[in-house]
C-alpha cells in the first residue's frame, strides 16, 4: 500500500509513476478529495468537542453557583453531541473508502526500473551458458515425458480437468528430489530459515500480500469459511510478522518455503495448453526477505544471485531480464526474471521472478521495525523470489538432458536425492 502522506504531499510524482506503469491515475483525484473531506470532518469534530468541553465546564460552574443551566445551552449541547456522532460516522465511512481506493493502487516503480509499458520493453541484462543444442531431433517435454511414463496428462484431466497432470515413478521422485535439494541449498549455503506454511489463508492475509482485492478472479476461494488457496508462498510469509514491531538486530529475516501453488490462469486462457508450462496447481520453492530499507536493493541483488545459483548447479542455460515499469508485478518496485532455455520446445521459460516490494506489502500487513531503542518504528522492506518454480525446471531438465534413445540424464547435483542418474527409455 502506498502512503497517503506521499500522495498528499507529492501527488504529481505519484501520478507520473502510475503513468510509467500504464495505470489509470484518475483514482488519485478521488483519493485526494476523500482525504480532504476526511481531514475537514476531523477538524470540525475536534472543534465541536472543544466547544462541548468548554460549555461543560461552564455548566458545572453554573450549577455550583446559580442552579440549573440555561435550557438553550443544554439543547445546543445535545445538537453538538449528535453532530459529533455524525462526523465520527462520516470519518469511519471516508476511512473505509480511502482504504478501498488505496488497496487498488500498485507500488511505484523504482527509478532504476526501465521505461516501457509491456514485456516487449524488458531488458536482457546477461546470459549464463549457451542454449543447449542437440544433434538429434529433440522432443518437447509433453511427448518425451509421456513416452517415459513419468507424466500422465489424461489422468490429470480425468481427476481435475484441464491444466492438471499426474507425476509417476521417476517423475514424482525427480520433483521431490528437486524440492529437497533446493530447500537444503537455500537453508544451508544461503542462510534462509525453512518454514512450513498453511496453504489456506484468511482474506486479510491475501490483502496483505497485494493479491486481494484486485486479483480475486485468479484465486481459488472457499466461500463458506472465507479461506483462499495461496498462489505462492509469498502470501503467508509476507504476513508471518503481521502487526509486529521487529528490532533492527533481527533483520534481515530470510525465509525459504516449499508449497503447492494454485492459480486459475484466467488471463492465460488458450495459451500454453500443452504440457506443464502453465497449470492450475504446481510446486514452488520461495525465498523471502524482511530487510531494512537502506539495504533492500543490495539484498535484491543477493536474492537474484541465490536463484541463479540453482540454475547454475543444475547446468541450465539462462538469461536475466530486468522488467520494465509496465511489466513489474502489482506490489513490486523493481523486478528481475530468470528464464531458462528448453531445447525441446525451443523457448525461454521463466522459472523465477525476484522483486523488491519496498514498504508496499509491509504497510498492508503492518510489519515494522525499530531502528534503535527509543526511535519511532519504520516499515520494513520485503523481497521475494522463486527459488525455483518446479514445472518449468522439470521441463528444462527433461528437454535439455534428453538422449537420442529417449532417456534423460539427471543433473549430477540431484543424483544423491533421486537415487538414480538416468530416467531410462521404455
N, C-alpha and C positions, 0 to 999 in steps of 0.2 A: 504494500500500500504506500502511496506517496504521502508526503507530509502536507497537511492543509496549510501550515505556515509557509511552506515553499511555494505553494500555489498562490497564496495570498500576497506574498512579498515579491514574487517574480513570475507572474502569470505568463508573460510573453516568452520567457525562456522555456517554461514547461510546454507552452503551445508549440514552439519551434521543435522541441524534442519529440512531441507526439506526431508532428507532421513528418519528421525524419522516419518514424516508424510506419508511416502511411495510416495513421489512426485519425479518427474524427476528433477535432479539438473543440467542437461546439459544446461538449459537456462541461468545459471549463467555465463558460459563462453561466451555466446553470449552477455549478458548484459555488462560484463566487457570489451569485445572487442569494443562494440559500444561506451561505456563510454570513453575508451582510445582514440578512433578516435574523439569523440566529443571534448574532452579536448585539443587534438592536434590541431584540427581545430580552436578552440577558441584562443589558443596561437598564431598560425600562423596569424589569423586575427588581434589580438592585435599588433603583431609585424609590420604587414603591415600598420595598422592605425598610429602607432608611426612613421614609415618611411614617410608616406604621410604627417603627420603633420609637421615633421621636414623639409621636402622638400618644403612644402607650405610656411613656414616661410622664407626659403632661396629664394624662387621665389619672395616673397613680397619684400625682401630686394634688390634683383637684379633689380626688376622693378624700385625701387626708386633711385637706384644708376647708373645703366648702361643699362636700357632699357629692352626689352623683354627677357624672359628666354630662355635657350637652348632648341631647339625643341626635342632633345633626352630625356631631363628630363621630358618635358611635355608628350611625348609619354609613358615614363616609368610610369608616374603617372596615365595615362589612363589605362595601364595594371594593375597597382596596384588596382585601383578602381574596375575593372572587377573581379580581383581575390578576393577582399574583398567581393563583392556581391556573388560570387560563394561559398565562405566559409560560408557566412551567410545562404545561401540556404542549404548548407550541414549540418550546425548545426541544422537548423529547421527540416530537414529530420531525423537526428540522434535523436533529442529530441523526435520526434513522434515515432520512432522505439523503443527507450528505454522505453517510456511511455507505449506502447502496450505490451512490454515484461514484464514490472513491474506489469501491471494490471493482468497478468496471474499468478503471484506468490501469494500463500496463506500466511497468517500470520504464524509466527513461534510459535510452541508450547512452553508454559512456562515450566520452569524446573520442576515444581510440577505436570505437566501433565504426567500421567503414560505412560510407553512404550507400544507399541502394534500397529499393522498395520490395525486391523479391529475391529468390535464391539464385537468380542469374547474376546477381551482383556480389555474391560471396567470393572471397579472395582465397585462392590456393596459396598457402604460405610455404609449404615444403612437402617433399616426398621422402619416404623411407623404403628402401628396397625397390626392385624392379618388378612391374606386374608379371606374374607367372605366365610363362609361355610353354605350352605342352606340345610335344612333337607328334601328337596324335589328335584325333577329333575328340575334344573334351565334351563330357556330358554335363548338362545343368543338374543341380542337386536333386530336383524332383524326379528325374529319371534315374540318376545314379543311386539315390537312397532307396528308391523302390526296388531296383534290381538287387541291392544288397540286403533287402528285407529289414531295414532299420527305421524307416518312416512309413507309416500307413496312412495315407490321406483319406481313403474311402471309409475306413473305420472311424477316423476322426469326425468325418461328416455324419456318419451314421449315429454317433454318440451325441454330437452337439451342433451340427450344421456346418455351414461354410466357414472357412478360415480357422478350422480346428484340425488337429492331426494327433496321431499317437506315435510314440517312440518305442522301439522294440530292441531287445538284446543289446548288441554293440552300440546302437544309437542311444538308448537310455543310459547305458554305462558311460558313454562318452560325455553326455551332457552333465551327469552327476560329477564326473571327474573334472570337467572344466570349472564347474561351480566351486568345488572343494579347493582346487588349485588356486583360483583367483582369490578366494577368501583367505587362504594361507599366505599368498603373496602380499596382499594389502594389509592383512593383520600382522604379518611378520616383518617383512622388509620395509614396508611403507608406514608402519606405525599407526594404523587405524584400529579402533576398538570395534570388534564384531558385535552386532546386536541382532537379535531375532525379534521380529515385529508382527503385530496384528496386520492382517490384510483387509479387514473390515474396519472402517473408521467413521467417526461421527461427522456431521455436516461441518461443524466449525473447524475441524481438522483439515478438511478439504479446502475450506476458505483460507485457512492459514497459509497453505502452500501456494495458493493462487489458482487452484483448479475450479473452484466454485466462486461466484455463480455462473461465470461465462461459459464453462465447458461441460455443463451438465449433460448435454446430448451425447458426449463421447464417453460417459462413465456408466458403469453398471450400479444400480441402486436397489436396495431392499427398502420398499416403501413402508412396510409395517413397523420396522424398528428404526427407520431413517439412518441406515448404515450404508456406506459406499465402499465398493471394492476398489482397492488402490490401483492407479495406473502406473505407479512407480513407488519404490521405497522412499523416494524423496518426500512423499506426503507425510507418512508418520514420523520420519526422522526430523523434519522441519519442526514438528510440534513436540518433540521429546522434552524440550526445555520451555514449553509454553508457560507464559506468566511467571517466569523465573528471572531473578537477577543473579547473574554469574559474577564471579570475581575474575579480574584480569589474569590471575595466576592459573585459572582453569583453561584459558584459551591458548592456542587453538584446541577445540574439541573436534576430533576426527573420527568418524564412524564409517563402518562398512557393513552392508546388509545384503543378504540374498532374499528375494521374494518373488513369487509369481506376480505378474502384472496383467491388468485387464483393461482392454480398450475396445470400444465399439467400432472404431475406424470408420465412422460415417463419412468423414471428409475424403476417405480413400476408396469410396465405392467404385468398383470397376477397375481399380489399379492393383497391380501385383497380385493377381488372383492365383497364380501358380506357385506351388512350393510354400516355404515357411518364411518368406521375406516380410510379409505383413499379415499378422494373425491377431485373433482376439485375446488369446492368453499365451504368455511367454514368460520365461525366467530371465532375471537380470540381477547382476551384482552392482550395487550402487555405492559410490563414495560420497561422503557429505562432510562439510566443514562448517563450524561456527568459529569466526575469527574476529579480531579487532579490525576496525575499518581501515586503519593505516597500512595494514599488511595484506588486504584482501586480493589485490591484483597480483602481488607476488605469489600468494597462495594459489591463485588460479593457474599460474604457470606450473606450479608444482603438481597440482591436481592433474593437469593435462599430461605432464610427464609420467605420472603414475599410470594413467590409462595407456600411454604409448608403450610403456614397458611391457604390458600384457601382449600387445600386438607383436612387439619385437621378440619376446620369448617364444611366441607361437610361430614366429617366422612368417607373419602375414604382411605382405607389402601394403603400405597405407599412405594416405595423404592427409594433411591437416588443412582444414578450411576455417578461415575466420568469417563468421556470419555477419552479413550487413544488417543495418538498423531495421530494415523491413522484414528480416527473416529470423531474428532472435525470438526466443520464446517469451510468453507473456510476463513472467517475473524477472527476466534476465536483463542485465545492463551490458554484458559482454559475453560472447559465447564462441567456442571452437567446436567443430565437428571432426571426428576421426572417421575416415572412410577406408575400408579395406577392399582389396581387389579380389574379385571372384572370377576365376579363369573359365569356369563352365558357362556361366550366364554372361560373361564379358561385361561386367559393370562394377562400379564402385558402390559399396554398401556402407551406410552409416552404422557404426557399432557403438559410438559414444558421442554424447554432447556434453561438453564441460562448460559450466556457466558460473559467473559471479552475479548473484542477485542483489548485491549491496544490502541495504537495510529494508528492502521491499517486503520480503517474507517475514523478517523479524518484527516489523511493525504490525503485520497482520496477526502473527502468533504471539506478539508481546514478549519477545526474547531480548533481554537487555544484559549488560554487564556494567560493573562499577570500575572505572579505570584505576581509581586509587581510593583508599579509605577517606570517607568524607566527601568525595566528589559525587556529582549527580550521575545517575545511571544513563548510559547511552545504548542505542540499539546496536546489536552485533551485525556483522555481515555474514551472509550464508552463501555457500558454494556447493554445487552438486555436479556429479559426473558419472556416467555409466562406466563400470569398470570390469566387465563389459556386458552388453546385451547378448543373450545366448543364441537366438535363432540364426542371426547373421554371422556370428562367429562360427557356428556349426557349418553354415553354408560355405564360408571361405575355406575352412579346414577340409571339407569334403571335396570341393571343386579344385582347389589348388594342389591337393596331395593325392589326387586320383591317379591310378596306374593304368597302363594300356589294357590290362586284363579286367578292369573294373573294380579292383581292390583299392583301398585307401590306406596310406601310411599315416600313422598317428604322430603328431609333433613330439619330439623327444621329451620335452619338459612334462608332458602329460602322462607318459608311459607308467611312471610309478603309481599314478592314480587310476589309470584304466586297467592295468594288469595285462594289457596286450599292446603290441606295437603296430598291428595291421588289422583292418577290417577286411576279412577275406572275401574274394568274389565268390558268388554262388555258382 
